[in-house]
Amino acid sequence: MVDLSYVTDMAGGNNEIVFEMIDVFIGQVPEFIEEMNSCFEKKDWYNLGMIAHKAKSSVAILGMNDQSEKLKELELLAKEEKEQERYAGMIHEFEKNCLLAIEELNQHKLRNT
């Protein structure tokens, strides 16, 4: 699910920097999930799209390209207020995939310290 090659290249192979990027991601995910769910409940589609845009960058850095594409789709749909019936499923999938990624990233950190 996670491919750390991009972030590892960016960090010049420095594990400390890679771990910092992992920690930032792990810290951001609960915020993204909370903000997405809040916007969904308020039917604040524009800001849902903005949060999807921010989250897209975070998952892309960690090589979660599939999830990045799905967030791009959510971003565009939400900003145009189209296909609203899909948003809840897309948010749920983002949450599920990120929680799995966090598990994988924590395992990576344990193996590489």
N, C-alpha and C positions, 0 to 999 in steps of 0.2 A: 504494500500500500504506500509506504514512504520510500522515497529515493533521495538519499542525502548527498548524491554526487554534486549537485549544483552548489549547495551550501558549503560542502567540503572544499570545492574548488574556490569558491568565493573567499573562504577563510584561509586559503593557502595551506590546507591540510592541518591547521591548528585546531586540535580537539576542543580546547577551551572556548574558542569562538563558536564552534559548532554547537557545543553544549549551551552557550548563551542564547543562540538562536532557537534552540529547542526549548529552552526555558521561557523565552518570550512567547513562543507559539503556545506552549502549555498554559501560560498565564492569560493569553488573549482568548482562547477558545471559549471558556465559560462566559466571558463578556459578550462575545459575538452571539452565542446561543441565547443569552438572556435578552440582548438587544433585538435580535431577530424575532423572538417570541413576543416581546413587548410590542414591537411594530405590527406584527401580525394581529395581535389582539385588538390594537387600536385602529387597524386597517390603514396604517400609515405606510402606504405602498412605496412612496418615493424614498423614505428613509430606510425601508427594508432593502431597497435596491442599493442604496449607498453603503449599508453595512455589508451586503453581499460583495460589493466591490472591494471594500477593505479586506474582508476575509479571503477573497480570491487571491490577493497578493501573498498573504501568509501561507496558504496551502500550496501555492505555486513554488515558493522558495524551498519547501520541503519535498518537492517532487510529486505532489499529489495532483497530477495533471488532470485526471478524470474529474476529481472534485472541483478543481479550478474551472473547468469547462462548465460544469453544472451550476456553479456560482455565477458565472458570466451569464448563463441563460436566465437564472433567477433575477439577477441585476436588471437585465434588459426587460424582462417581462414585468417586473414590479414597477420600474420607472414608467412604463407605458400602461400600467394597470391592466395587463392582459392575462388571461388564463389564471385568474386568482384561485381557482379551485385546486391548482397544482402547488401553491406556495407551501401549505402545511407539510405535504410529503417531501418537498425539496428541503425544507428546514430540518425535518426529522432525519432525512438521509445525511445531511451535513453533520448533524449532531452525532449520529451513529458512527459515521466514518472518522470524525475527529476524535471521538473517544477511543476508537480502535487504534488510531494513529498515535495517540498519547501513550497508550499501553506499549506499542511498538517502540516509541522513542525512549520511554523509560527503560525498556529492556536494552536498547542500544547503549544508553548511558551506563547501565550496570556492567555490560560486557566490556566497555571501553574506558573504564576508570582504573 
